[in-house]
Amino acid sequence: MNIIRSIAQSYIDSVLKEGIATDEDKSSQTTQLTAGTDKTVNSSLEEAKKHGLEPHHEVLHYGSGRIQNEQLNHPVKHVKNYEPFPDSKDKKPDYSDSDNVPKKHFDHIESHNVLNVVREKTRHQIYDHMFNSVKDGGTIHASGRPWKGDLEAQSKSKNSRPGPEHESIIVSKKRKNPETGKSETHEVFHKGVAHHVLAKEFQDAADRHGHQVEISKVGKFTRVKLLKRGNK
């Protein structure tokens, strides 16, 4: 089972300061873990290498959570991390503010266990931000926890209840507040995002802006190639 991690994208990055994000979106940062996801990123990068990723290419790890480049056995030299909720104990990411992420700059973007912990409106913003960050001709690899064989089983646990979207749940989790030392309950949103879900949502995002894309499945990952940038 994949381990989920923090949300990471421009919408949440900005609206948290304004108090607009849902409580579930805010609590998604409590899922920030490294176990399992470093292997996922390494595996995805190896798939990207098979499809043309070169050592000199610029890569963005989108929603890097607590993973640092030193934990990745990647086939490229230039990997940047974007994480809007960096842990104070960890090395500072390359970008923690979405406005500082270069536009149309990256040859390849990796995003894993991010899209499954935010709601539809936020996912739309993530797709837009990734398309704005990748070069023309660049690629995106994404994955997240599926419903079948994963979240469906978790939905039967006593701390879960049905979520607002199809194949989604809200999970109540207790976490110690580092400032007060007291235990607090957070409600975290989870959405099943198997390949067919990601493929449709990436295509919808591309259509909104007139992008021409090629979407396929490589290994366990959804691969999106930006063929031609739109102007909508």
Secondary structure, DSSP 8 states (H G I E B T S, - for coil): --------SHHHHHHGGGT-S-HHHHHGGGG---TTHHHHHHHHHHHHHHTT--TT-EEEEET-TT--GGG---S-SEEEEE-SS--TTS---SBSSGGGS-TT-EEEEEEESSGGGS-HHHHHHHHHHHHHHEEEEEEEEEE---IIIIIHHHTTSTTEEE-SSTTEEEEEEEEE-TTT--EEEEEEEEE---HHHHHHHHHHHHHHHT-EEEEEEETTEEEEEEEE----
